Amino acid sequence: MIREETFTQSHQPYAVNLASLLVTERKDPTGGGAGYFRAEVLAVWFRRKRPRGGATVLTQACAGRLWDYQDAEPANARAFLAAHTDGRYGGDCQARWDGMELWAPGATEPERAEYLRLLRPMLKAYPAVPDGYDGWWTFRA
């Protein structure tokens, strides 16, 4: 991933919480090869969607994670993002706010309240980076 200075929706950018890096070492299940690392960071992003039969494009604020399997343990979140080059799956969305409805399957009421605390002002301030996040990171070269 690379960090872009300006927000360009068509680049599908992510803002990430650099302090949230979580790395888990994984062993080769056969016991014969080298291990690898699963790393993830909390991320937020905007999604634009045209509702069925609608003429207006709806902007949604999303929260979730960016994750990747890497051969070397990343030293920090920036190193993780620099080595994360496969963006075909995008972010793992945990919650989405469209200004009227929160989608957060399996979330508890306290988790739903936390998502709304993050996503409501994020959508209102579109396309600003939310406090505590660094953006904009994209898979575009």
C-alpha positions in Angstrom: 0.0 0.0 0.0 1.0 3.6 -0.5 0.0 6.7 1.4 -1.6 9.4 -0.7 -1.8 13.0 0.5 -5.2 13.7 -1.0 -8.5 11.8 -0.8 -9.5 10.3 -4.2 -12.6 8.1 -3.8 -11.9 6.2 -7.0 -8.6 5.0 -5.4 -10.6 3.2 -2.7 -8.5 4.8 0.1 -8.3 3.6 3.8 -7.5 5.6 6.9 -5.8 3.3 9.5 -5.1 3.4 13.2 -1.3 3.0 13.2 -1.3 2.1 16.9 -3.6 -0.9 16.4 -1.2 -3.3 14.7 -1.8 -6.9 15.8 0.6 -9.5 14.6 0.2 -13.3 15.2 2.9 -15.8 14.2 1.6 -18.8 12.4 3.6 -22.1 12.1 3.7 -24.3 9.0 1.0 -26.9 9.7 3.2 -29.7 8.2 6.2 -28.7 10.4 8.6 -28.6 7.5 8.6 -25.1 6.3 9.0 -21.6 7.6 6.3 -19.9 9.6 4.5 -16.7 8.5 2.7 -13.8 10.2 -0.9 -12.6 10.1 -1.1 -8.9 10.7 -4.0 -6.5 10.9 -4.8 -2.9 11.6 -8.1 -1.1 12.3 -9.3 0.8 9.3 -12.1 3.1 8.2 -13.1 4.0 4.6 -15.9 5.4 2.6 -18.1 3.5 0.1 -20.3 4.9 -2.5 -23.4 2.9 -3.6 -26.4 3.4 -5.7 -29.5 1.9 -4.0 -31.7 -0.4 -6.1 -33.8 1.7 -8.3 -32.3 4.9 -6.9 -31.0 7.8 -8.9 -28.8 9.2 -6.1 -25.5 7.8 -5.0 -25.3 7.1 -1.3 -22.1 7.6 0.7 -21.4 5.2 3.6 -18.8 5.3 6.3 -17.3 1.8 7.0 -15.2 0.5 9.9 -13.2 -2.8 10.0 -9.8 -4.2 9.5 -7.1 -4.5 6.8 -5.3 -7.8 7.2 -2.6 -9.8 5.4 -0.4 -12.8 5.7 3.3 -11.9 5.4 6.5 -13.9 5.4 8.4 -11.5 7.6 7.1 -10.0 10.9 6.4 -6.3 10.2 8.3 -3.9 12.5 5.4 -1.5 12.7 2.1 -0.6 11.1 3.8 1.4 8.3 6.0 -1.6 7.4 2.9 -3.8 7.4 1.1 -1.5 5.1 4.1 -1.1 2.8 4.3 -4.9 2.4 0.6 -5.3 1.9 0.2 -5.3 -1.8 -2.8 -7.5 -2.6 -5.9 -5.4 -2.3 -8.3 -7.6 -4.2 -10.3 -8.4 -1.1 -10.4 -4.9 0.4 -11.1 -4.2 4.0 -12.9 -6.6 6.3 -16.0 -4.5 7.1 -17.4 -4.9 10.6 -19.9 -1.9 10.5 -21.3 0.5 8.0 -23.3 3.8 8.6 -25.3 5.5 5.8 -26.7 8.3 7.8 -29.9 6.5 8.6 -29.1 2.9 9.4 -26.2 1.1 11.1 -25.2 -2.3 9.7 -23.1 -4.2 12.2 -24.0 -8.0 12.2 -23.2 -9.7 15.5 -22.2 -6.5 17.3 -23.3 -6.1 20.9 -25.1 -2.9 21.9 -21.9 -1.3 23.4 -20.1 -2.2 20.2 -22.9 -0.7 18.1 -22.7 2.5 20.2 -18.9 2.7 19.6 -19.3 2.2 15.9 -21.8 5.0 15.8 -19.5 7.3 17.8 -16.9 6.8 15.1 -18.9 6.6 11.9 -21.5 9.4 12.5 -19.0 12.2 12.6 -16.9 10.5 9.9 -19.7 10.5 7.4 -20.7 14.1 8.4 -17.1 15.3 7.8 -16.7 13.4 4.5 -13.9 13.1 3.2 -11.9 14.1 6.3 -9.7 11.5 8.1 -11.2 10.7 11.6 -9.2 11.5 14.7 -6.8 8.8 15.7 -6.5 7.6 12.1 -3.8 8.2 9.4 -4.9 8.5 5.8 -5.2 8.0 3.0 -3.7 4.5 2.2 -4.4 2.8 -1.1 -3.4 -0.2 -3.2 -3.0 2.0 -6.3 0.6 2.5 -7.5 
